[in-house]
């Protein structure tokens, strides 16, 4: 009996640790129509700076951002290798030159997930705990302090 | 007439930005823009005086529409220097009006009036929200265009541009090629008024401008080389001008100098390391004047030249997320040389500027874009002018030192 309780406690602890580790990841999500199942840092940077605006199958890329500066957003920008202010500078230059528009940004991760789920060719980034079955995960980024 | 034209233009602009014109069919018009207002205090050692002036340096109004994800239309109106049609101040210009087709990142075609890619700053020189300066590096300061001919240094207009980039491992190779007009097309010199009248963009039969830029991007390093080739009628205009009651350039008909080949060469560099951002450019302008031997002087072969050189370097650092500090150095030189028959004229003007300043984002929007920015800048300029006119036995050398302090507010709307 005691052995079974020990096993049960151990399994519960393991599940709790796994859940916590999963929640500490940032994931890049995409609409199911996106023609890839993984994405590299270089590709993400091309999409988020506007250098590339369509997928290989000619479908337009739509990228979404978060308005609020959070650990999730900082982790994503660190992964891209750019600071938040550098990204703003890149997007403002594109906007004022007529080359492109900044990504639409939202207050909450739930809004990002909802827009990615209903927009063909869309990409976004959220914490792993906010993902639902309506989007697919292309890559996982550990939080910066891990 | 000019006053009525401006009233009509203003009304049309007002109608265009009204909600009634925000959407036509299923196409939506986007309007945005910015302006910069400055106060500048200037002290000159040569003239021993002080100037203080408020100035709406620049206002740009953009209209943009996406017909499809690949097709975009874009219009840019620019207003400079306290524009007032009633007072005759400043200017109001159509800066850009183009349509763009983007097949992919390798092939982007723009047709219409546009600012071509030349070095790094040319395309964005009038985008004041992007730049920390109150006064920009000389050849890019639009508000100086009334007395410093920017278009002689950098190409300001093209009408067809093809651009794109290609990946080569981790490097991105950029390219751009374009066609446009040479500046000062169809200029005519009026001897009775002693001034030049100009019409640009009317006839490109003999004054087509071709140019381009190739560059590479690797991480935070950007390098580029730019060049343009065109013909200029600057020397035929000079040939028609008079000095000492005779043509300035004698012995040759002005129309023989109406299409002198002119070449611009540019090099640009920018690099971000840590928080520091370094950018710099070099521009050289040369004219290929080939004069007949019959115009030789007593001392040697005939010479006619108008060469220009400019370079600058700026180092900036963000002290906080909102506060940026920078230091910059600019140098320009213009050499004008006439040695034809009995005329000998040498003029050289060198300008050296040491400058530095700060930029503070006073108000940011919810997306983090700087909507209202404060700028302050100090510049020390040394202007060295040498004029040697052998025939008139005139030798003028004058140095002028300028201390300029400026503050500005830049607003993005």
Interface residues (C-beta under 8 A of the other chain):
Chain A: X42 X46 X51 X52 X53 X54 X60 X65 X67 X69 X81 X84 X85 X86 X88 X89 X92 X93 X95 X96 X97 X98 X102 X105
Chain B: X32 X34 X62 X64 X69 X72 X74 X76 X96 X98 X100 X102 X104 X105 X123 X124 X127 X129 X130 X165 X170 X172 X219 X272 X318 X321 X366 X367 X368 X369 X370 X412
